[in-house]
Amino acid sequence: MIKDFTFALIKPNAVKHKKTGPILAMINEAGFRIAAMKMIRLTEDQARSFYAVHRERPFFDELISFMASGPVVALILGHEDAVEQFRELIGSTDPLEAEEGTIRKIFATSVQMNAIHGSDSKENAVKEAAFFFSEFERCNE
């Protein structure tokens, strides 16, 4: 596997509104290398499993319904200091608080429909990437 990577997930609202291409362009322009990518549609059970860390939160059921509402694009992205650099590129979870020029500031419509997920730690990047991709599906160059 590439040495330093993060996991990203382009959310259903961004895919539905044809923002996948512009988001991928921003990711590429920021110097990230795509090591794996696929478009899938999560079942509610898969969404529950992926977001299990939030199961006690009041927004959990709405999050699960949203994430299962349409296709998503899963990505493994390589870059030096990948997690930190990607968190800067996507911006704050709340698009109203996100820095100008970040993915969420440009493409998000709300806190929940914030266009993209990015791992918040190296440990979570490993877990989240493994949830979506086998070793065979990853480009290890």
C-alpha positions as CSV (number, residue, x, y, z in Angstrom):
1,M,0.0,0.0,0.0
2,I,1.1,3.5,-0.6
3,K,2.9,4.9,2.5
4,D,0.8,8.0,3.4
5,F,-2.8,7.9,2.4
6,T,-6.3,9.0,3.4
7,F,-9.8,7.9,2.6
8,A,-12.4,10.0,1.0
9,L,-16.1,9.5,0.1
10,I,-17.9,11.8,-2.3
11,K,-21.5,11.9,-0.9
12,P,-24.8,11.3,-2.7
13,N,-25.8,14.9,-3.0
14,A,-22.5,15.8,-4.8
15,V,-22.8,12.8,-7.1
16,K,-26.5,13.6,-7.8
17,H,-25.7,17.2,-8.7
18,K,-22.8,16.2,-11.0
19,K,-20.1,17.6,-8.8
20,T,-17.9,14.4,-8.8
21,G,-15.7,15.7,-11.7
22,P,-15.1,19.2,-10.3
23,I,-14.3,17.6,-6.9
24,L,-11.9,15.1,-8.4
25,A,-10.2,18.0,-10.3
26,M,-9.7,19.9,-7.1
27,I,-8.2,16.7,-5.5
28,N,-5.8,16.3,-8.4
29,E,-4.9,19.9,-8.5
30,A,-4.0,19.8,-4.8
31,G,-1.4,17.1,-5.6
32,F,-3.2,14.0,-4.4
33,R,-2.7,10.7,-6.2
34,I,-5.8,8.5,-6.6
35,A,-4.7,5.0,-5.5
36,A,-8.2,3.5,-5.7
37,M,-11.7,4.7,-6.8
38,K,-15.1,3.3,-7.2
39,M,-18.7,4.3,-7.4
40,I,-21.2,2.3,-5.4
41,R,-24.5,2.6,-3.7
42,L,-24.5,1.8,0.0
43,T,-27.3,-0.3,1.5
44,E,-28.6,1.0,4.8
45,D,-26.9,-1.8,6.6
46,Q,-23.5,-0.9,5.0
47,A,-24.0,2.8,5.9
48,R,-24.9,1.8,9.5
49,S,-21.7,-0.3,9.7
50,F,-19.5,2.4,8.1
51,Y,-20.9,5.2,10.4
52,A,-21.2,3.0,13.5
53,V,-19.1,5.4,15.5
54,H,-22.0,7.9,15.3
55,R,-24.8,5.4,16.3
56,E,-25.6,7.2,19.6
57,R,-25.9,10.6,17.9
58,P,-29.3,12.2,17.3
59,F,-28.5,12.6,13.6
60,F,-27.6,8.9,13.0
61,D,-30.8,7.7,11.3
62,E,-30.9,10.7,9.0
63,L,-27.3,10.2,8.1
64,I,-27.9,6.6,7.2
65,S,-30.9,7.4,5.1
66,F,-28.9,10.1,3.3
67,M,-25.9,8.0,2.7
68,A,-28.0,5.2,1.2
69,S,-30.0,7.6,-0.9
70,G,-27.8,7.4,-4.0
71,P,-24.4,6.5,-5.3
72,V,-21.2,7.6,-3.6
73,V,-17.6,7.6,-4.9
74,A,-15.0,6.0,-2.6
75,L,-11.3,7.0,-2.9
76,I,-7.9,6.2,-1.5
77,L,-5.7,9.2,-1.9
78,G,-1.9,9.4,-1.6
79,H,-0.1,12.5,-0.5
80,E,2.6,13.5,2.1
81,D,0.7,14.2,5.3
82,A,-2.4,12.9,3.5
83,V,-4.9,13.1,6.3
84,E,-4.0,16.6,7.4
85,Q,-3.6,17.9,3.9
86,F,-6.9,16.5,2.8
87,R,-8.7,17.9,5.8
88,E,-7.5,21.3,4.8
89,L,-8.6,20.8,1.3
90,I,-12.2,19.8,2.2
91,G,-12.7,22.4,5.0
92,S,-14.9,22.4,8.0
93,T,-17.9,20.0,8.3
94,D,-20.2,23.0,8.4
95,P,-19.9,24.7,5.0
96,L,-20.8,28.1,6.6
97,E,-17.6,27.8,8.7
98,A,-15.4,26.3,5.9
99,E,-12.5,28.4,4.4
100,E,-13.1,29.9,1.0
101,G,-11.9,27.7,-1.8
102,T,-12.4,24.4,0.1
103,I,-14.5,21.6,-1.3
104,R,-17.2,21.9,1.3
105,K,-17.4,25.7,1.0
106,I,-17.9,25.3,-2.8
107,F,-20.0,22.2,-3.0
108,A,-21.8,21.5,0.3
109,T,-25.4,22.5,0.9
110,S,-25.6,21.8,4.7
111,V,-23.7,20.1,7.6
112,Q,-25.1,16.7,6.6
113,M,-25.0,17.2,2.8
114,N,-21.4,18.5,3.0
115,A,-20.4,16.9,-0.3
116,I,-17.4,14.8,1.0
117,H,-16.1,12.7,3.8
118,G,-12.4,12.6,4.7
119,S,-10.8,10.4,7.3
120,D,-9.9,12.3,10.6
121,S,-6.9,10.2,11.5
122,K,-4.4,7.8,9.9
123,E,-6.0,4.9,11.9
124,N,-9.4,5.7,10.6
125,A,-8.1,6.1,7.1
126,V,-6.8,2.5,7.3
127,K,-10.1,1.2,8.6
128,E,-12.3,3.2,6.2
129,A,-10.2,2.2,3.2
130,A,-10.4,-1.4,4.2
131,F,-14.2,-1.1,4.4
132,F,-14.4,-0.2,0.7
133,F,-11.3,-1.7,-1.0
134,S,-9.5,-5.0,-1.0
135,E,-5.7,-4.9,-1.4
136,F,-6.1,-6.1,-5.0
137,E,-8.2,-2.9,-5.8
138,R,-5.4,-0.5,-4.7
139,C,-2.7,0.9,-7.0
140,N,0.5,0.6,-4.9
141,E,2.9,2.5,-7.1
